[in-house]
Amino acid sequence: MKRLERLLIKLIAIQLFFLLAGQVLISANILPGLQTLAQYEGVTESNYTSILETIGLNQK
């Protein structure tokens, strides 16, 4: 059990490191190409589309 806990703690630490590194790269504008890529992919836009719900529409 301790081995599993140590593994989980290491995985959480690695995830946290990459999360923080990604946030720094995006917010500090260190890689301007990354910002351009995000705009090209449409990630930064606030376009919300309504979701068509098809389950349960034709029930009587």
mmJSON file of the N, C-alpha and C atoms, coordinates in Angstrom:
{"data_MODEL":{"atom_site":{
"group_PDB":["ATOM","ATOM","ATOM","ATOM","ATOM","ATOM","ATOM","ATOM","ATOM","ATOM","ATOM","ATOM","ATOM","ATOM","ATOM","ATOM","ATOM","ATOM","ATOM","ATOM","ATOM","ATOM","ATOM","ATOM","ATOM","ATOM","ATOM","ATOM","ATOM","ATOM","ATOM","ATOM","ATOM","ATOM","ATOM","ATOM","ATOM","ATOM","ATOM","ATOM","ATOM","ATOM","ATOM","ATOM","ATOM","ATOM","ATOM","ATOM","ATOM","ATOM","ATOM","ATOM","ATOM","ATOM","ATOM","ATOM","ATOM","ATOM","ATOM","ATOM","ATOM","ATOM","ATOM","ATOM","ATOM","ATOM","ATOM","ATOM","ATOM","ATOM","ATOM","ATOM","ATOM","ATOM","ATOM","ATOM","ATOM","ATOM","ATOM","ATOM","ATOM","ATOM","ATOM","ATOM","ATOM","ATOM","ATOM","ATOM","ATOM","ATOM","ATOM","ATOM","ATOM","ATOM","ATOM","ATOM","ATOM","ATOM","ATOM","ATOM","ATOM","ATOM","ATOM","ATOM","ATOM","ATOM","ATOM","ATOM","ATOM","ATOM","ATOM","ATOM","ATOM","ATOM","ATOM","ATOM","ATOM","ATOM","ATOM","ATOM","ATOM","ATOM","ATOM","ATOM","ATOM","ATOM","ATOM","ATOM","ATOM","ATOM","ATOM","ATOM","ATOM","ATOM","ATOM","ATOM","ATOM","ATOM","ATOM","ATOM","ATOM","ATOM","ATOM","ATOM","ATOM","ATOM","ATOM","ATOM","ATOM","ATOM","ATOM","ATOM","ATOM","ATOM","ATOM","ATOM","ATOM","ATOM","ATOM","ATOM","ATOM","ATOM","ATOM","ATOM","ATOM","ATOM","ATOM","ATOM","ATOM","ATOM","ATOM","ATOM","ATOM","ATOM","ATOM","ATOM","ATOM","ATOM","ATOM","ATOM"],
"id":[1,2,3,4,5,6,7,8,9,10,11,12,13,14,15,16,17,18,19,20,21,22,23,24,25,26,27,28,29,30,31,32,33,34,35,36,37,38,39,40,41,42,43,44,45,46,47,48,49,50,51,52,53,54,55,56,57,58,59,60,61,62,63,64,65,66,67,68,69,70,71,72,73,74,75,76,77,78,79,80,81,82,83,84,85,86,87,88,89,90,91,92,93,94,95,96,97,98,99,100,101,102,103,104,105,106,107,108,109,110,111,112,113,114,115,116,117,118,119,120,121,122,123,124,125,126,127,128,129,130,131,132,133,134,135,136,137,138,139,140,141,142,143,144,145,146,147,148,149,150,151,152,153,154,155,156,157,158,159,160,161,162,163,164,165,166,167,168,169,170,171,172,173,174,175,176,177,178,179,180],
"type_symbol":["N","C","C","N","C","C","N","C","C","N","C","C","N","C","C","N","C","C","N","C","C","N","C","C","N","C","C","N","C","C","N","C","C","N","C","C","N","C","C","N","C","C","N","C","C","N","C","C","N","C","C","N","C","C","N","C","C","N","C","C","N","C","C","N","C","C","N","C","C","N","C","C","N","C","C","N","C","C","N","C","C","N","C","C","N","C","C","N","C","C","N","C","C","N","C","C","N","C","C","N","C","C","N","C","C","N","C","C","N","C","C","N","C","C","N","C","C","N","C","C","N","C","C","N","C","C","N","C","C","N","C","C","N","C","C","N","C","C","N","C","C","N","C","C","N","C","C","N","C","C","N","C","C","N","C","C","N","C","C","N","C","C","N","C","C","N","C","C","N","C","C","N","C","C","N","C","C","N","C","C"],
"label_atom_id":["N","CA","C","N","CA","C","N","CA","C","N","CA","C","N","CA","C","N","CA","C","N","CA","C","N","CA","C","N","CA","C","N","CA","C","N","CA","C","N","CA","C","N","CA","C","N","CA","C","N","CA","C","N","CA","C","N","CA","C","N","CA","C","N","CA","C","N","CA","C","N","CA","C","N","CA","C","N","CA","C","N","CA","C","N","CA","C","N","CA","C","N","CA","C","N","CA","C","N","CA","C","N","CA","C","N","CA","C","N","CA","C","N","CA","C","N","CA","C","N","CA","C","N","CA","C","N","CA","C","N","CA","C","N","CA","C","N","CA","C","N","CA","C","N","CA","C","N","CA","C","N","CA","C","N","CA","C","N","CA","C","N","CA","C","N","CA","C","N","CA","C","N","CA","C","N","CA","C","N","CA","C","N","CA","C","N","CA","C","N","CA","C","N","CA","C","N","CA","C","N","CA","C","N","CA","C","N","CA","C"],
"label_alt_id":[null,null,null,null,null,null,null,null,null,null,null,null,null,null,null,null,null,null,null,null,null,null,null,null,null,null,null,null,null,null,null,null,null,null,null,null,null,null,null,null,null,null,null,null,null,null,null,null,null,null,null,null,null,null,null,null,null,null,null,null,null,null,null,null,null,null,null,null,null,null,null,null,null,null,null,null,null,null,null,null,null,null,null,null,null,null,null,null,null,null,null,null,null,null,null,null,null,null,null,null,null,null,null,null,null,null,null,null,null,null,null,null,null,null,null,null,null,null,null,null,null,null,null,null,null,null,null,null,null,null,null,null,null,null,null,null,null,null,null,null,null,null,null,null,null,null,null,null,null,null,null,null,null,null,null,null,null,null,null,null,null,null,null,null,null,null,null,null,null,null,null,null,null,null,null,null,null,null,null,null],
"label_comp_id":["MET","MET","MET","LYS","LYS","LYS","ARG","ARG","ARG","LEU","LEU","LEU","GLU","GLU","GLU","ARG","ARG","ARG","LEU","LEU","LEU","LEU","LEU","LEU","ILE","ILE","ILE","LYS","LYS","LYS","LEU","LEU","LEU","ILE","ILE","ILE","ALA","ALA","ALA","ILE","ILE","ILE","GLN","GLN","GLN","LEU","LEU","LEU","PHE","PHE","PHE","PHE","PHE","PHE","LEU","LEU","LEU","LEU","LEU","LEU","ALA","ALA","ALA","GLY","GLY","GLY","GLN","GLN","GLN","VAL","VAL","VAL","LEU","LEU","LEU","ILE","ILE","ILE","SER","SER","SER","ALA","ALA","ALA","ASN","ASN","ASN","ILE","ILE","ILE","LEU","LEU","LEU","PRO","PRO","PRO","GLY","GLY","GLY","LEU","LEU","LEU","GLN","GLN","GLN","THR","THR","THR","LEU","LEU","LEU","ALA","ALA","ALA","GLN","GLN","GLN","TYR","TYR","TYR","GLU","GLU","GLU","GLY","GLY","GLY","VAL","VAL","VAL","THR","THR","THR","GLU","GLU","GLU","SER","SER","SER","ASN","ASN","ASN","TYR","TYR","TYR","THR","THR","THR","SER","SER","SER","ILE","ILE","ILE","LEU","LEU","LEU","GLU","GLU","GLU","THR","THR","THR","ILE","ILE","ILE","GLY","GLY","GLY","LEU","LEU","LEU","ASN","ASN","ASN","GLN","GLN","GLN","LYS","LYS","LYS"],
"label_asym_id":["A","A","A","A","A","A","A","A","A","A","A","A","A","A","A","A","A","A","A","A","A","A","A","A","A","A","A","A","A","A","A","A","A","A","A","A","A","A","A","A","A","A","A","A","A","A","A","A","A","A","A","A","A","A","A","A","A","A","A","A","A","A","A","A","A","A","A","A","A","A","A","A","A","A","A","A","A","A","A","A","A","A","A","A","A","A","A","A","A","A","A","A","A","A","A","A","A","A","A","A","A","A","A","A","A","A","A","A","A","A","A","A","A","A","A","A","A","A","A","A","A","A","A","A","A","A","A","A","A","A","A","A","A","A","A","A","A","A","A","A","A","A","A","A","A","A","A","A","A","A","A","A","A","A","A","A","A","A","A","A","A","A","A","A","A","A","A","A","A","A","A","A","A","A","A","A","A","A","A","A"],
"label_entity_id":["1","1","1","1","1","1","1","1","1","1","1","1","1","1","1","1","1","1","1","1","1","1","1","1","1","1","1","1","1","1","1","1","1","1","1","1","1","1","1","1","1","1","1","1","1","1","1","1","1","1","1","1","1","1","1","1","1","1","1","1","1","1","1","1","1","1","1","1","1","1","1","1","1","1","1","1","1","1","1","1","1","1","1","1","1","1","1","1","1","1","1","1","1","1","1","1","1","1","1","1","1","1","1","1","1","1","1","1","1","1","1","1","1","1","1","1","1","1","1","1","1","1","1","1","1","1","1","1","1","1","1","1","1","1","1","1","1","1","1","1","1","1","1","1","1","1","1","1","1","1","1","1","1","1","1","1","1","1","1","1","1","1","1","1","1","1","1","1","1","1","1","1","1","1","1","1","1","1","1","1"],
"label_seq_id":[1,1,1,2,2,2,3,3,3,4,4,4,5,5,5,6,6,6,7,7,7,8,8,8,9,9,9,10,10,10,11,11,11,12,12,12,13,13,13,14,14,14,15,15,15,16,16,16,17,17,17,18,18,18,19,19,19,20,20,20,21,21,21,22,22,22,23,23,23,24,24,24,25,25,25,26,26,26,27,27,27,28,28,28,29,29,29,30,30,30,31,31,31,32,32,32,33,33,33,34,34,34,35,35,35,36,36,36,37,37,37,38,38,38,39,39,39,40,40,40,41,41,41,42,42,42,43,43,43,44,44,44,45,45,45,46,46,46,47,47,47,48,48,48,49,49,49,50,50,50,51,51,51,52,52,52,53,53,53,54,54,54,55,55,55,56,56,56,57,57,57,58,58,58,59,59,59,60,60,60],
"pdbx_PDB_ins_code":[null,null,null,null,null,null,null,null,null,null,null,null,null,null,null,null,null,null,null,null,null,null,null,null,null,null,null,null,null,null,null,null,null,null,null,null,null,null,null,null,null,null,null,null,null,null,null,null,null,null,null,null,null,null,null,null,null,null,null,null,null,null,null,null,null,null,null,null,null,null,null,null,null,null,null,null,null,null,null,null,null,null,null,null,null,null,null,null,null,null,null,null,null,null,null,null,null,null,null,null,null,null,null,null,null,null,null,null,null,null,null,null,null,null,null,null,null,null,null,null,null,null,null,null,null,null,null,null,null,null,null,null,null,null,null,null,null,null,null,null,null,null,null,null,null,null,null,null,null,null,null,null,null,null,null,null,null,null,null,null,null,null,null,null,null,null,null,null,null,null,null,null,null,null,null,null,null,null,null,null],
"Cartn_x":[0.822,0.0,0.87,1.959,2.849,3.464,3.733,4.318,3.341,2.073,1.045,0.898,0.928,0.811,1.983,3.199,4.367,4.258,3.756,3.582,2.553,1.453,0.425,0.948,1.719,2.275,3.228,4.036,4.948,4.179,3.118,2.314,1.636,1.146,0.513,1.534,2.746,3.793,4.168,4.255,4.584,3.474,2.224,1.088,1.085,1.342,1.37,2.483,3.645,4.763,4.397,3.829,3.486,2.339,1.412,0.343,0.913,1.777,2.373,3.269,4.03,4.893,4.057,2.962,2.085,1.455,1.039,0.441,1.457,2.686,3.731,4.021,4.112,4.402,3.302,2.066,0.954,0.836,0.91,0.673,1.856,3.077,4.246,4.59,3.868,4.076,5.517,6.049,7.411,7.453,6.427,6.337,5.193,5.452,4.373,3.665,4.36,3.73,2.633,2.762,1.743,0.451,0.569,-0.61,-1.286,-0.492,-1.039,-1.731,-1.145,-1.735,-3.066,-3.145,-4.389,-5.477,-5.116,-6.099,-6.524,-5.587,-5.897,-6.857,-6.658,-7.512,-8.868,-9.002,-10.268,-10.491,-9.429,-9.56,-9.889,-9.376,-9.549,-10.857,-11.565,-12.817,-13.927,-14.89,-16.011,-17.246,-17.12,-18.252,-18.953,-20.154,-20.924,-22.076,-22.207,-23.303,-24.263,-25.519,-26.5,-26.395,-26.567,-26.447,-27.836,-27.972,-29.239,-29.366,-30.367,-30.567,-31.524,-31.057,-31.869,-32.423,-31.953,-32.442,-33.732,-34.772,-36.026,-36.936,-36.668,-37.529,-38.797,-38.717,-39.862,-40.586,-40.464,-41.16,-42.573,-43.495,-44.904,-45.334],
"Cartn_y":[-1.198,0.0,1.268,1.225,2.39,2.638,1.565,1.705,2.43,2.07,2.717,4.189,4.464,5.85,6.7,6.144,6.877,7.142,6.147,6.312,7.4,7.398,8.424,9.819,9.925,11.227,11.723,10.83,11.218,11.656,10.927,11.301,12.651,12.897,14.182,15.31,15.071,16.093,16.39,15.36,15.559,16.334,15.977,16.684,18.155,18.406,19.779,20.579,19.953,20.629,21.029,20.093,20.405,21.407,21.367,22.36,23.758,23.882,25.189,25.657,24.747,25.12,25.594,24.918,25.335,26.689,26.921,28.207,29.341,29.099,30.122,30.401,29.357,29.555,30.348,30.107,30.809,32.244,32.428,33.762,34.706,34.209,35.077,35.363,34.751,34.945,34.622,33.557,33.118,32.515,31.775,31.186,31.855,32.9,33.594,32.696,31.712,30.791,29.975,29.715,28.961,29.764,31.054,31.925,31.994,32.096,32.132,30.828,29.724,28.418,28.277,28.772,28.703,29.534,30.692,31.515,30.848,30.196,29.503,28.348,27.641,26.501,26.941,28.196,28.693,28.395,28.109,27.764,28.988,30.148,31.337,32.071,31.705,32.388,31.91,32.777,32.434,32.127,31.196,30.795,29.613,29.863,28.797,28.451,27.195,26.752,25.94,26.054,25.276,23.814,22.959,21.524,20.968,20.267,19.657,18.341,18.25,17.029,16.134,14.968,14.073,12.905,12.681,11.553,11.966,11.212,11.446,12.465,12.908,13.895,13.267,12.036,11.398,10.428,10.58,9.69,10.195,9.244,9.617,9.335],
"Cartn_z":[0.0,0.0,0.0,0.746,0.773,-0.595,-1.318,-2.655,-3.581,-3.49,-4.304,-3.922,-2.632,-2.171,-2.657,-2.599,-3.09,-4.583,-5.319,-6.76,-7.061,-6.334,-6.537,-6.202,-5.141,-4.767,-5.846,-6.397,-7.473,-8.71,-9.056,-10.219,-10.021,-8.821,-8.522,-8.616,-8.125,-8.192,-9.64,-10.466,-11.876,-12.578,-12.311,-12.9,-12.49,-11.216,-10.716,-11.38,-11.547,-12.205,-13.627,-14.394,-15.777,-15.866,-14.925,-14.897,-14.674,-13.687,-13.404,-14.546,-15.131,-16.253,-17.436,-17.712,-18.804,-18.546,-17.311,-16.974,-17.103,-16.703,-16.822,-18.287,-19.1,-20.519,-21.214,-20.837,-21.479,-20.961,-19.642,-19.083,-19.268,-19.267,-19.393,-20.847,-21.761,-23.193,-23.593,-23.017,-23.336,-24.732,-25.076,-26.409,-27.166,-27.94,-28.645,-29.659,-30.172,-31.113,-30.464,-29.172,-28.449,-28.352,-28.116,-28.062,-29.426,-30.479,-31.836,-32.167,-31.748,-31.991,-31.264,-30.041,-29.283,-29.95,-30.495,-31.198,-32.495,-33.173,-34.426,-34.183,-33.078,-32.76,-32.209,-31.817,-31.304,-29.836,-29.116,-27.709,-26.872,-27.244,-26.421,-26.693,-27.735,-28.046,-27.122,-26.876,-26.005,-26.841,-27.732,-28.559,-27.909,-27.445,-26.834,-27.765,-28.071,-28.915,-28.073,-28.397,-27.653,-28.067,-27.111,-27.343,-27.612,-28.711,-29.071,-28.329,-27.501,-26.739,-27.51,-27.876,-28.698,-27.914,-26.724,-25.936,-25.243,-25.456,-24.766,-25.418,-26.633,-27.279,-27.845,-28.293,-28.935,-28.016,-26.744,-25.817,-25.602,-25.503,-25.286,-23.878],
"occupancy":[1.0,1.0,1.0,1.0,1.0,1.0,1.0,1.0,1.0,1.0,1.0,1.0,1.0,1.0,1.0,1.0,1.0,1.0,1.0,1.0,1.0,1.0,1.0,1.0,1.0,1.0,1.0,1.0,1.0,1.0,1.0,1.0,1.0,1.0,1.0,1.0,1.0,1.0,1.0,1.0,1.0,1.0,1.0,1.0,1.0,1.0,1.0,1.0,1.0,1.0,1.0,1.0,1.0,1.0,1.0,1.0,1.0,1.0,1.0,1.0,1.0,1.0,1.0,1.0,1.0,1.0,1.0,1.0,1.0,1.0,1.0,1.0,1.0,1.0,1.0,1.0,1.0,1.0,1.0,1.0,1.0,1.0,1.0,1.0,1.0,1.0,1.0,1.0,1.0,1.0,1.0,1.0,1.0,1.0,1.0,1.0,1.0,1.0,1.0,1.0,1.0,1.0,1.0,1.0,1.0,1.0,1.0,1.0,1.0,1.0,1.0,1.0,1.0,1.0,1.0,1.0,1.0,1.0,1.0,1.0,1.0,1.0,1.0,1.0,1.0,1.0,1.0,1.0,1.0,1.0,1.0,1.0,1.0,1.0,1.0,1.0,1.0,1.0,1.0,1.0,1.0,1.0,1.0,1.0,1.0,1.0,1.0,1.0,1.0,1.0,1.0,1.0,1.0,1.0,1.0,1.0,1.0,1.0,1.0,1.0,1.0,1.0,1.0,1.0,1.0,1.0,1.0,1.0,1.0,1.0,1.0,1.0,1.0,1.0,1.0,1.0,1.0,1.0,1.0,1.0],
"B_iso_or_equiv":[0.0,0.0,0.0,0.0,0.0,0.0,0.0,0.0,0.0,0.0,0.0,0.0,0.0,0.0,0.0,0.0,0.0,0.0,0.0,0.0,0.0,0.0,0.0,0.0,0.0,0.0,0.0,0.0,0.0,0.0,0.0,0.0,0.0,0.0,0.0,0.0,0.0,0.0,0.0,0.0,0.0,0.0,0.0,0.0,0.0,0.0,0.0,0.0,0.0,0.0,0.0,0.0,0.0,0.0,0.0,0.0,0.0,0.0,0.0,0.0,0.0,0.0,0.0,0.0,0.0,0.0,0.0,0.0,0.0,0.0,0.0,0.0,0.0,0.0,0.0,0.0,0.0,0.0,0.0,0.0,0.0,0.0,0.0,0.0,0.0,0.0,0.0,0.0,0.0,0.0,0.0,0.0,0.0,0.0,0.0,0.0,0.0,0.0,0.0,0.0,0.0,0.0,0.0,0.0,0.0,0.0,0.0,0.0,0.0,0.0,0.0,0.0,0.0,0.0,0.0,0.0,0.0,0.0,0.0,0.0,0.0,0.0,0.0,0.0,0.0,0.0,0.0,0.0,0.0,0.0,0.0,0.0,0.0,0.0,0.0,0.0,0.0,0.0,0.0,0.0,0.0,0.0,0.0,0.0,0.0,0.0,0.0,0.0,0.0,0.0,0.0,0.0,0.0,0.0,0.0,0.0,0.0,0.0,0.0,0.0,0.0,0.0,0.0,0.0,0.0,0.0,0.0,0.0,0.0,0.0,0.0,0.0,0.0,0.0,0.0,0.0,0.0,0.0,0.0,0.0],
"pdbx_formal_charge":[null,null,null,null,null,null,null,null,null,null,null,null,null,null,null,null,null,null,null,null,null,null,null,null,null,null,null,null,null,null,null,null,null,null,null,null,null,null,null,null,null,null,null,null,null,null,null,null,null,null,null,null,null,null,null,null,null,null,null,null,null,null,null,null,null,null,null,null,null,null,null,null,null,null,null,null,null,null,null,null,null,null,null,null,null,null,null,null,null,null,null,null,null,null,null,null,null,null,null,null,null,null,null,null,null,null,null,null,null,null,null,null,null,null,null,null,null,null,null,null,null,null,null,null,null,null,null,null,null,null,null,null,null,null,null,null,null,null,null,null,null,null,null,null,null,null,null,null,null,null,null,null,null,null,null,null,null,null,null,null,null,null,null,null,null,null,null,null,null,null,null,null,null,null,null,null,null,null,null,null],
"auth_seq_id":[1,1,1,2,2,2,3,3,3,4,4,4,5,5,5,6,6,6,7,7,7,8,8,8,9,9,9,10,10,10,11,11,11,12,12,12,13,13,13,14,14,14,15,15,15,16,16,16,17,17,17,18,18,18,19,19,19,20,20,20,21,21,21,22,22,22,23,23,23,24,24,24,25,25,25,26,26,26,27,27,27,28,28,28,29,29,29,30,30,30,31,31,31,32,32,32,33,33,33,34,34,34,35,35,35,36,36,36,37,37,37,38,38,38,39,39,39,40,40,40,41,41,41,42,42,42,43,43,43,44,44,44,45,45,45,46,46,46,47,47,47,48,48,48,49,49,49,50,50,50,51,51,51,52,52,52,53,53,53,54,54,54,55,55,55,56,56,56,57,57,57,58,58,58,59,59,59,60,60,60],
"auth_comp_id":["MET","MET","MET","LYS","LYS","LYS","ARG","ARG","ARG","LEU","LEU","LEU","GLU","GLU","GLU","ARG","ARG","ARG","LEU","LEU","LEU","LEU","LEU","LEU","ILE","ILE","ILE","LYS","LYS","LYS","LEU","LEU","LEU","ILE","ILE","ILE","ALA","ALA","ALA","ILE","ILE","ILE","GLN","GLN","GLN","LEU","LEU","LEU","PHE","PHE","PHE","PHE","PHE","PHE","LEU","LEU","LEU","LEU","LEU","LEU","ALA","ALA","ALA","GLY","GLY","GLY","GLN","GLN","GLN","VAL","VAL","VAL","LEU","LEU","LEU","ILE","ILE","ILE","SER","SER","SER","ALA","ALA","ALA","ASN","ASN","ASN","ILE","ILE","ILE","LEU","LEU","LEU","PRO","PRO","PRO","GLY","GLY","GLY","LEU","LEU","LEU","GLN","GLN","GLN","THR","THR","THR","LEU","LEU","LEU","ALA","ALA","ALA","GLN","GLN","GLN","TYR","TYR","TYR","GLU","GLU","GLU","GLY","GLY","GLY","VAL","VAL","VAL","THR","THR","THR","GLU","GLU","GLU","SER","SER","SER","ASN","ASN","ASN","TYR","TYR","TYR","THR","THR","THR","SER","SER","SER","ILE","ILE","ILE","LEU","LEU","LEU","GLU","GLU","GLU","THR","THR","THR","ILE","ILE","ILE","GLY","GLY","GLY","LEU","LEU","LEU","ASN","ASN","ASN","GLN","GLN","GLN","LYS","LYS","LYS"],
"auth_asym_id":["A","A","A","A","A","A","A","A","A","A","A","A","A","A","A","A","A","A","A","A","A","A","A","A","A","A","A","A","A","A","A","A","A","A","A","A","A","A","A","A","A","A","A","A","A","A","A","A","A","A","A","A","A","A","A","A","A","A","A","A","A","A","A","A","A","A","A","A","A","A","A","A","A","A","A","A","A","A","A","A","A","A","A","A","A","A","A","A","A","A","A","A","A","A","A","A","A","A","A","A","A","A","A","A","A","A","A","A","A","A","A","A","A","A","A","A","A","A","A","A","A","A","A","A","A","A","A","A","A","A","A","A","A","A","A","A","A","A","A","A","A","A","A","A","A","A","A","A","A","A","A","A","A","A","A","A","A","A","A","A","A","A","A","A","A","A","A","A","A","A","A","A","A","A","A","A","A","A","A","A"],
"auth_atom_id":["N","CA","C","N","CA","C","N","CA","C","N","CA","C","N","CA","C","N","CA","C","N","CA","C","N","CA","C","N","CA","C","N","CA","C","N","CA","C","N","CA","C","N","CA","C","N","CA","C","N","CA","C","N","CA","C","N","CA","C","N","CA","C","N","CA","C","N","CA","C","N","CA","C","N","CA","C","N","CA","C","N","CA","C","N","CA","C","N","CA","C","N","CA","C","N","CA","C","N","CA","C","N","CA","C","N","CA","C","N","CA","C","N","CA","C","N","CA","C","N","CA","C","N","CA","C","N","CA","C","N","CA","C","N","CA","C","N","CA","C","N","CA","C","N","CA","C","N","CA","C","N","CA","C","N","CA","C","N","CA","C","N","CA","C","N","CA","C","N","CA","C","N","CA","C","N","CA","C","N","CA","C","N","CA","C","N","CA","C","N","CA","C","N","CA","C","N","CA","C","N","CA","C","N","CA","C","N","CA","C"],
"pdbx_PDB_model_num":[1,1,1,1,1,1,1,1,1,1,1,1,1,1,1,1,1,1,1,1,1,1,1,1,1,1,1,1,1,1,1,1,1,1,1,1,1,1,1,1,1,1,1,1,1,1,1,1,1,1,1,1,1,1,1,1,1,1,1,1,1,1,1,1,1,1,1,1,1,1,1,1,1,1,1,1,1,1,1,1,1,1,1,1,1,1,1,1,1,1,1,1,1,1,1,1,1,1,1,1,1,1,1,1,1,1,1,1,1,1,1,1,1,1,1,1,1,1,1,1,1,1,1,1,1,1,1,1,1,1,1,1,1,1,1,1,1,1,1,1,1,1,1,1,1,1,1,1,1,1,1,1,1,1,1,1,1,1,1,1,1,1,1,1,1,1,1,1,1,1,1,1,1,1,1,1,1,1,1,1]
}}}
